[in-house]
Amino acid sequence: MRRRRSRRQQHRDNQLLLLGFAAAGLALVWAVISWLLVNWWALVIIGALAAVVGTVWVHRYRQQQAWNRVRQQALRYGLPQLDALHHRDFEYAIRDLMRRDGCTDARQIGGAGDNGADVLATDPLGRSWVIQVKHRRDGDRGSPVGTPDLQRVNGTARQLYGADIVLVVTNGRFSTRCAPLAQQLHMHLADRRTLATWAGGGRPLWELLPKIPPPRKGR
């Protein structure tokens, strides 16, 4: 019985303590409101400070966005930079180059379950791109990209992603069988030489690749 009473008493004490804190909080809020009602000028100052802070924040945000656009439009990569990247960072570099050339929705999706696609983008003419990215640490001295890589992305790019243009890009080289297969599958290849011209800021990628299909009708 003593334990039960002590527990009940402790529970009641806790409730009283919580009520006391709540009452103290309400009293503090009421005191602040009452003070502000009397000293209305403080509200004006607080509002003015909030407006100034908000204006400064918006200005800095817009300035940062503008600088980001400038940096993006001026983006350039040299082959040594691209060779030194991790394969995942290479995918992001390809995404950024597509954005530089006007593909504002370009995004990196490479990883587990990517179904052979590493970058998706829509170019300024409305064509949908599915890009598989193959990085070689040793550049064109590394192992060539082979036909299995082409077959993998070709099997999913149009069915899953609705691609108009299917591209495999590498900082290395392709095996001799890749070019004929790519032609048969209506795919495009960008090897180290094409990548160097594109990344260096010469022209958009679609101006460097042969037989790029026109936009779909109705787009």
N, C-alpha and C positions, 0 to 999 in steps of 0.2 A: 504493500500500500504506500509506503514511504517513497519507493522508487517512482510509482505512478504519479503521486502528487508532485514530486520534484520535477518530473518530466513535464507535467502539465504546467507547473509554475514557470519552468524554463521557457516553454512554448509561449505562455502569456507574456513573459518578460520580453521575448524576442518580438512579439507582435507590438507591444507598447514601444519598444525601441524603434521599430520601423515606422510606426505612426508618428513618433517624435521627429524622426528624420524627415518624413514627408511634410509635417507641419512646418518644420524649420525651413525646408526648401520653398514651400508656398509663401511663407512669410518673407523670405529673401526676394523671391520673384515680385511679390506685391510691393516690397520696399523699393526695388529698382524701378518698377513701373510708376509708382507714385513720384519718385524722384525725377524721372524723365518727363512726367506730365508737368511738373513744376518748372523743371529746367529744360524746356522744349528746345532750346538752342543746341543742346547736346545732340539731339536727334538730327538736327540740320548738319552739324559737323560730321557726325558718324555717316550720314547719307552721302555727304560730299566726299569724304575719304573713301567710302566704298565705290563711288562713281569713278574717282581718280584711279584707284587700284584696278578696277575693272577695265577702264580705258587703256591703261598701261599694259595690262595682260593681253587684251585683244590686239593691241598694236604690235606687241612683241610676237604674238602667235602668228599674225599675218606676215610680219617681217620674216619670221623663221620659215614659213611656208614659201614665201617668195624666194628666199635664198635656196631652199631645197629644190625649187623648180629650176633656178639658174644652174645650180650644181648638176642637176640631172641632165639638163640640156647640153651642158658642156662636158659630159662624162666621156672620158677617154681611157682606154686600157692598152697597155703594151703587152706583147706576148710574154715577156718575163714575169709581169705581174700576174697574168692569168695562169701561167705554169706553176707559180708558187702557191696558188690557192688550194685550199681543201676542196674536195669534190663537191661538197654541199655549198661552199661559198662560191664555187664556179657556177652553180645553178642560179644563185642569187645575182651574180654578175650578168648572166644572160638575161634574166628577168629585167634588170635595171637598164640594159642596153635596149631591150624592146620598149620599155617605158620612155627612154630617151627619144626614140623614133616615133613616139605618138601612140603607143599601145598603152593607154592609161590604165587598163584593167589587168595588165600583165601580172601574173602571180606565180610563185614557186609552189609546187605541190609534191615535189619529189620526196620519196621516203617509202616506208612500208605501205604496201597496198596502192602504190601509185599507178599500177597497170601500165608501166612503161612510159608514162608521161612525167616530165620534170617541171616544165613551164607551160602555162596556158596563156594565150593572149589574143586580143582582137586588134587588127591593124586599122589605120585610119579609113581604109576602104571597106571595113566591115567583115573582112575575112578572118575566120577563126583558125588560130595556129595551135598545134600541139607539138611541143618540142621535147625531144629526148636529148639529154646532155651527157656527154662522155668525156671525162677529164683524164688526161694522161700526165702523170707527174714529170715524165721525161719528154714530154712533147711528142714530136714526130719520131723520136728515137725509141719510144715505148711501143708496146704491142698495138697493132692496128685494130680499129673497130671492125668487127666482123658482121656477116649477114644475120646471125641470130639476133643481134641488137636491133636491126632493121625490122625483122619479122615480128619481134615482140611488140614494138610500138605500133606497127602497121595493123596488128590484129585487134587493137583496142582504140586507136586514135579516132577513127571515124564512127565506129559503133557506139563507143561510150561517151566520147567528147564532141562528136559532130564536127570533126576537123575539116576545114577546107584545104589547109596546108599542113602536111606532116613533115617535120624536119628533124634530122639528127645532126647535132653540131658537136665538134670536138676540137680540142687544141692539139690533137695529134693527127693521125692519118687513117684512111679507110683501106681495107683490103681490096684487092683488085676485083673481087666479085661483087663488091657493094654497089658500084656505079650501075652495072647492068640490072641488078635486082631493083635498085631504087627507081630506075626508069620504068620497069615493068609494073611496079607497085604504085607509081605516080607519087613517089616521095622525093624529098630534096635532101641534099647533103651539103654541109658547110664544114670544110676541113680547115686546117691551120692557116692556109693562105687566105681563104675567104674570111675567116675569123679575124685575122690581123687587119684587113682592110675595113671590116665592119666596126670592130672595137676601136680602131684608131679614129673613127669619126668621119670616114670618107663619105659613105652613103648608107641609107637604110638597107637592111638586109634583103628586102624583097626586090631591090634594084640590082642586087649582086647575084641572085639566083636565077637560073634559066627556067623558062616556061612556067612562071608563077600563074596560077589560074586567076581569071577575073573574078570580081565579087559575084555572089549569087544574085539572081534576079529578085527584086523586091527589097533588097537591102539598101 
